[in-house]
Amino acid sequence: MEIKERKENKILNRIEISFSWKHDKKSTPSRQEVMDLVQTLEPGSDRDLIVVKNCSTRFGQPLTTGLAFIYGTKEAMSVEPGYIHKRHESLRSSAGSASEETSEASSEGGDE
């Protein structure tokens, strides 16, 4: 994996990494593999605070490009839309985060 650009976004408390990954004679890397590699490239990063976005592989080329965000805190991750959290839910090490979100949603109330 090659880091094209690494930017620290202090306002959103995250590190933004733009990457390209040549994967000759292999299939397109999974989101899990990308997260593992990003974690090794950024020592001290927490796996539960990594979000992989905009992954795309060109047809006929063993090249995947994308964007990864490494957040400093769970509170900082709240800027990500719900579908992003749901997409990464199965890749997180803490299974309790999903139950916390559903209990928060139920405590907000609604039309009852």
C-alpha angles and dihedrals in degrees: 000000000000122000108224096182135001117194131176111218104196094179093061093032095236144112115233117209123188110197145177123202125195109205106182115191091000134097123256108291116253123238087253092057091048091051091049092051094045089052091054092047092052107047114210094026119138115235091217091059098053120103122187116204140171097019111172134170121201116235111258094006127098092224127113123185129187152133129262127192121202110196125204097217140010089246090058089054090063089088089072115094120252095253090059091054090048091049092054095039096098091048095056120101094218111072091185094073092076093053090048091055093049092048090050091051092049092048091055090071130218143190103333 
